[in-house]
Amino acid sequence: MRTTIKDIANYTGFSVTTISLVLNNKANKIPKSTKDTILEAVEKLNYHPNRLAVGLVKKRTDTIGLIISDVSNVFFSNLAKGVEDECRKKGWNLFLCNTNDKHTRDLSYIQALADKGVDGILFCMSLDSDKKKAMESIKLFEKLKMPFVMIDRFLEEATCSSVVVDHVQGGYAATKYLLDHGHKKIGCITGPRELEDSCDRFAGYKKALDEYEVAFRKELVYEGKYDCESGATGADYLLKQDVTAIFAFNDMSAYGAYNRMNQKGIKIPEEISLIGYDDIFFSELLDVPLTTVHQPVYDMGVEAVRQLAAEVESERGSRKCITFQPVLIERASVADKKRSKIK
């Protein structure tokens, strides 16, 4: 049976009121000897407050939910670490929910977390969320009057704060780097076209081509799913287009392309250059370390908790958009075609 305040009262002989004052740090007029006796009893009887009961009184549970789309993706595990570390600093508890990129699970987890009495939710939309499905999730949050912050995958119509990366700049930086190294036939493996982050990276890709007066060619674009499998099939397609470089819109897709080219005996970067996006841990451990665009994922997780905390503690809704800047990390997977021509 769970130990209650009444059990401590029976054990120590002090009143429930006295014990409650001690446990809530309001025992200014209670003798130290009494406090010590009560705290010793708390430890001996293994007393822990009933968080649900406390939550009913305070109208707060100091618990939040994090809904992510794929816990096996290192991007999301890094994000979750940032969230969890910041929650611990604040004394908050965290529920982690993995949707396997299914919109129906987005909805069920939002409802389940609300039923658990969480104070708010950090929300990363599933990959199969088109605009209609995304709005369905947003309306459920609004119906439940649940504070939430969207991370990475954002919808303009959402009435919430968001923590994102400037993906237009990220896509531009990656493409510009390839152009600066003499590549003009640059293929790209995008994410799902309905996702804002993929659209923004694509806009950055086109912006760099325009700036360098390189004609955009739609046959050099392959729509992927942000996974290794579509990275491999994207590489198969783009190799037939005789591209000299591939820009994969996330590192998982880049890994798929990397492995496929290894299988075909195509040397990176001597025959094909490759650039990714995310800078997850394994990118620097490949035989040919991957040049990629770094997203400050851990910091995004920390900031998302801070934004949600501000909203929960103020009890006011907000629409702040915190935008992090990406940074290109130069490694060994891009060849300099200009230099090779000179040689």
C-alpha positions as CSV (number, residue, x, y, z in Angstrom):
1,M,0.0,0.0,0.0
2,R,1.2,3.5,-0.8
3,T,2.3,5.5,2.3
4,T,0.0,8.5,3.0
5,I,0.4,11.6,5.2
6,K,-2.1,9.9,7.6
7,D,0.4,7.0,8.0
8,I,3.1,9.5,8.9
9,A,0.8,11.2,11.4
10,N,0.0,7.9,13.0
11,Y,3.7,6.9,13.2
12,T,4.9,10.3,14.6
13,G,1.9,11.4,16.6
14,F,1.9,14.8,14.9
15,S,-1.1,16.2,13.1
16,V,-1.7,15.9,9.4
17,T,-1.6,19.8,9.2
18,T,1.8,19.9,10.8
19,I,3.2,17.2,8.5
20,S,1.7,19.0,5.5
21,L,3.4,22.2,6.5
22,V,6.8,20.5,6.8
23,L,6.5,18.7,3.5
24,N,5.5,21.9,1.7
25,N,8.4,24.0,3.3
26,K,5.9,26.2,5.1
27,A,6.9,25.1,8.7
28,N,8.5,28.4,9.8
29,K,7.1,28.3,13.3
30,I,7.5,24.5,13.8
31,P,10.5,23.4,16.0
32,K,13.5,21.9,14.2
33,S,13.2,18.7,16.3
34,T,9.7,18.2,15.0
35,K,10.7,18.8,11.4
36,D,13.6,16.3,11.8
37,T,11.3,13.6,13.3
38,I,8.8,14.0,10.4
39,L,11.5,13.9,7.7
40,E,13.0,10.8,9.3
41,A,9.6,9.2,9.2
42,V,9.1,10.2,5.6
43,E,12.3,8.5,4.6
44,K,11.7,5.4,6.8
45,L,8.1,4.9,5.5
46,N,9.2,5.6,1.9
47,Y,6.6,8.4,1.5
48,H,6.2,10.0,-2.0
49,P,3.5,12.5,-2.7
50,N,0.6,11.4,-4.9
51,R,1.4,13.5,-8.0
52,L,-2.1,13.2,-9.3
53,A,-3.6,14.5,-6.0
54,V,-1.0,17.3,-5.9
55,G,-1.8,18.2,-9.5
56,L,-5.5,18.5,-8.7
57,V,-4.8,21.0,-6.0
58,K,-2.1,23.0,-7.8
59,K,-3.7,22.5,-11.3
60,R,-0.2,21.5,-12.4
61,T,1.4,18.1,-12.6
62,D,4.9,19.3,-13.6
63,T,4.8,16.7,-16.4
64,I,4.9,17.2,-20.1
65,G,4.7,15.0,-23.2
66,L,7.1,14.8,-26.1
67,I,5.7,13.3,-29.3
68,I,8.3,12.3,-31.9
69,S,8.0,10.6,-35.2
70,D,10.8,8.1,-35.1
71,V,12.9,7.3,-32.0
72,S,15.3,5.2,-34.0
73,N,16.3,8.3,-36.0
74,V,19.4,9.9,-34.2
75,F,18.0,13.4,-34.9
76,F,15.0,12.7,-32.7
77,S,17.0,10.9,-30.0
78,N,19.3,13.9,-29.7
79,L,16.3,16.1,-29.6
80,A,14.8,14.0,-26.8
81,K,18.0,14.2,-24.8
82,G,17.9,18.0,-24.9
83,V,14.3,17.9,-23.8
84,E,14.9,15.4,-21.0
85,D,17.9,17.3,-19.6
86,E,16.1,20.6,-19.4
87,C,13.1,18.9,-17.8
88,R,15.3,17.5,-15.1
89,K,16.7,20.9,-14.4
90,K,13.2,22.2,-13.9
91,G,12.1,19.2,-11.8
92,W,9.6,18.1,-14.5
93,N,8.7,14.6,-15.6
94,L,8.6,13.6,-19.2
95,F,6.4,11.2,-21.2
96,L,8.0,10.1,-24.5
97,C,5.7,9.0,-27.3
98,N,6.9,7.5,-30.6
99,T,4.5,7.6,-33.5
100,N,6.4,5.7,-36.2
101,D,5.5,8.5,-38.5
102,K,1.7,7.7,-38.4
103,H,-0.7,10.6,-38.1
104,T,-3.3,8.4,-36.3
105,R,-0.8,7.9,-33.5
106,D,-0.2,11.7,-33.3
107,L,-3.9,12.1,-32.5
108,S,-4.1,9.1,-30.1
109,Y,-1.0,10.3,-28.2
110,I,-2.2,13.9,-27.9
111,Q,-5.5,12.6,-26.4
112,A,-3.7,10.0,-24.2
113,L,-1.3,12.7,-22.8
114,A,-4.2,15.0,-22.1
115,D,-5.9,12.2,-20.3
116,K,-2.8,11.7,-18.2
117,G,-3.0,15.4,-17.1
118,V,0.2,16.7,-18.6
119,D,0.8,20.4,-18.4
120,G,1.8,20.7,-22.1
121,I,3.1,18.9,-25.1
122,L,6.1,19.2,-27.4
123,F,5.0,18.1,-30.8
124,C,7.0,16.8,-33.8
125,M,4.5,15.9,-36.6
126,S,4.6,12.5,-38.3
127,L,5.9,12.3,-41.8
128,D,2.5,11.3,-43.3
129,S,0.9,14.6,-42.0
130,D,-0.3,16.6,-45.0
131,K,-1.8,20.0,-44.3
132,K,-5.3,18.6,-43.7
133,K,-4.0,16.0,-41.2
134,A,-1.7,18.6,-39.5
135,M,-4.8,20.9,-39.0
136,E,-6.6,17.9,-37.5
137,S,-3.9,17.7,-34.9
138,I,-3.9,21.4,-34.3
139,K,-7.7,21.5,-33.8
140,L,-7.4,18.6,-31.3
141,F,-4.9,20.6,-29.2
142,E,-7.2,23.6,-29.3
143,K,-10.3,21.5,-28.4
144,L,-8.4,20.1,-25.4
145,K,-7.0,23.6,-24.5
146,M,-3.6,22.0,-24.3
147,P,-0.5,24.2,-24.4
148,F,1.9,22.9,-27.1
149,V,5.1,23.8,-29.0
150,M,5.9,22.5,-32.4
151,I,9.5,21.5,-33.1
152,D,11.2,21.4,-36.5
153,R,8.0,20.5,-38.6
154,F,5.9,23.6,-38.4
155,L,2.5,24.7,-39.7
156,E,1.9,28.4,-40.3
157,E,-1.7,28.1,-39.2
158,A,-0.8,26.7,-35.8
159,T,-1.7,28.9,-32.9
160,C,1.4,28.0,-30.9
161,S,5.1,28.7,-30.4
162,S,7.6,26.8,-32.5
163,V,11.3,26.0,-32.5
164,V,12.7,25.6,-36.0
165,V,15.8,25.9,-38.1
166,D,16.2,28.3,-41.0
167,H,16.0,25.5,-43.6
168,V,16.0,27.9,-46.6
169,Q,19.4,29.0,-45.4
170,G,20.5,25.4,-44.8
171,G,19.4,24.3,-48.3
172,Y,21.1,27.3,-49.8
173,A,24.4,26.8,-47.9
174,A,24.6,23.1,-49.0
175,T,23.9,23.9,-52.7
176,K,26.2,26.9,-52.7
177,Y,29.0,24.8,-51.3
178,L,28.6,22.3,-54.2
179,L,28.4,25.1,-56.8
180,D,31.6,26.8,-55.3
181,H,33.3,23.4,-55.8
182,G,32.5,23.4,-59.5
183,H,29.3,21.2,-59.5
184,K,26.5,22.3,-61.8
185,K,24.6,19.1,-62.3
186,I,23.4,18.7,-58.7
187,G,20.7,16.2,-57.9
188,C,18.7,16.3,-54.7
189,I,16.9,13.8,-52.6
190,T,14.1,15.7,-50.9
191,G,11.9,14.9,-48.0
192,P,8.1,14.5,-48.4
193,R,6.8,17.4,-50.4
194,E,4.0,18.3,-48.0
195,L,6.5,19.0,-45.1
196,E,7.5,22.6,-44.6
197,D,11.1,21.8,-43.7
198,S,11.6,19.9,-47.0
199,C,9.9,22.7,-49.0
200,D,12.2,25.2,-47.3
201,R,15.4,23.2,-48.1
202,F,14.2,22.9,-51.7
203,A,13.6,26.7,-51.8
204,G,17.2,27.2,-50.6
205,Y,18.5,24.7,-53.3
206,K,16.7,26.7,-56.0
207,K,17.9,30.0,-54.6
208,A,21.5,29.0,-54.9
209,L,21.0,27.7,-58.4
210,D,19.4,31.0,-59.4
211,E,22.2,33.0,-57.8
212,Y,24.8,31.1,-59.8
213,E,22.7,31.2,-63.0
214,V,22.5,27.4,-63.2
215,A,19.2,26.3,-64.7
216,F,16.9,24.3,-62.5
217,R,16.1,20.9,-63.9
218,K,13.1,19.0,-62.4
219,E,14.5,15.7,-63.5
220,L,17.4,16.1,-61.0
221,V,14.9,16.0,-58.1
222,Y,13.8,12.8,-56.4
223,E,11.2,13.0,-53.7
224,G,12.3,10.8,-50.7
225,K,11.0,10.0,-47.3
226,Y,13.8,11.1,-45.0
227,D,15.0,7.4,-44.7
228,C,17.8,5.2,-45.9
229,E,15.6,3.3,-48.3
230,S,14.5,6.3,-50.2
231,G,18.1,7.6,-50.1
232,A,19.2,4.4,-51.9
233,T,16.4,4.5,-54.5
234,G,17.0,8.3,-55.0
235,A,20.7,7.6,-55.7
236,D,19.7,4.9,-58.2
237,Y,17.5,7.4,-60.0
238,L,20.0,10.4,-59.9
239,L,22.9,8.3,-61.1
240,K,21.0,7.7,-64.3
241,Q,20.8,11.5,-64.7
242,D,24.6,11.7,-64.7
243,V,24.8,14.1,-61.8
244,T,28.2,15.0,-60.4
245,A,26.8,15.6,-56.9
246,I,23.9,14.7,-54.7
247,F,22.3,16.9,-51.9
248,A,20.3,14.6,-49.6
249,F,17.8,16.6,-47.5
250,N,18.7,14.6,-44.3
251,D,21.6,12.4,-43.2
252,M,19.5,9.2,-43.1
253,S,18.8,9.7,-46.8
254,A,22.5,10.5,-47.4
255,Y,23.5,7.2,-45.7
256,G,21.2,5.3,-48.0
257,A,22.7,7.0,-51.0
258,Y,26.2,6.5,-49.6
259,N,25.6,2.7,-49.1
260,R,24.1,2.3,-52.6
261,M,27.1,3.9,-54.3
262,N,29.4,1.7,-52.3
263,Q,27.5,-1.3,-53.5
264,K,27.9,-0.1,-57.1
265,G,31.6,0.5,-56.6
266,I,31.2,4.3,-57.1
267,K,33.8,6.2,-55.3
268,I,32.9,9.1,-53.1
269,P,33.9,11.9,-53.7
270,E,36.1,11.0,-56.7
271,E,33.2,10.0,-58.9
272,I,30.2,11.5,-57.1
273,S,30.1,14.1,-54.4
274,L,27.6,13.8,-51.6
275,I,26.3,16.2,-49.0
276,G,23.8,15.6,-46.2
277,Y,21.7,17.6,-43.7
278,D,21.5,17.2,-39.9
279,D,25.0,16.3,-38.8
280,I,24.0,13.4,-36.7
281,F,26.7,11.5,-34.8
282,F,27.5,8.8,-37.4
283,S,28.2,11.3,-40.2
284,E,31.8,11.9,-39.1
285,L,32.4,8.2,-38.6
286,L,31.9,7.0,-42.2
287,D,34.9,5.8,-44.1
288,V,34.5,9.0,-46.1
289,P,33.2,11.5,-43.5
290,L,30.1,13.2,-44.7
291,T,29.9,16.9,-45.4
292,T,26.6,18.0,-44.0
293,V,24.5,20.9,-42.6
294,H,24.5,21.0,-38.8
295,Q,21.3,21.5,-37.0
296,P,21.6,22.4,-33.3
297,V,19.1,19.6,-32.3
298,Y,20.0,19.3,-28.7
299,D,19.7,23.1,-28.2
300,M,16.4,23.0,-30.0
301,G,15.1,20.5,-27.4
302,V,16.2,22.7,-24.5
303,E,14.7,25.8,-26.0
304,A,11.4,24.0,-26.8
305,V,11.0,23.1,-23.1
306,R,11.7,26.7,-22.1
307,Q,9.1,28.0,-24.5
308,L,6.5,25.5,-23.2
309,A,7.4,26.3,-19.6
310,A,6.9,30.0,-20.2
311,E,3.5,29.3,-21.6
312,V,2.4,26.9,-18.9
313,E,3.6,29.1,-16.0
314,S,2.1,32.3,-17.5
315,E,-1.1,30.5,-18.5
316,R,-1.1,32.6,-21.7
317,G,-0.9,31.3,-25.2
318,S,1.9,32.7,-27.4
319,R,3.1,32.5,-31.0
320,K,6.8,32.9,-30.7
321,C,8.9,31.4,-33.4
322,I,12.5,30.6,-32.3
323,T,14.7,30.1,-35.3
324,F,18.1,28.5,-35.1
325,Q,20.7,29.0,-37.9
326,P,22.2,26.0,-39.5
327,V,26.0,25.6,-40.1
328,L,27.7,23.8,-42.9
329,I,30.2,21.2,-41.7
330,E,32.9,20.6,-44.2
331,R,34.4,17.0,-44.2
332,A,35.5,14.8,-47.1
333,S,32.6,13.7,-49.2
334,V,32.7,16.6,-51.7
335,A,35.3,16.8,-54.5
336,D,36.5,20.2,-55.8
337,K,35.9,19.9,-59.6
338,K,37.5,23.3,-60.2
339,R,40.8,22.1,-58.7
340,S,40.7,18.8,-60.5
341,K,40.3,20.6,-63.8
342,I,43.3,22.7,-63.1
343,K,45.4,19.6,-62.4
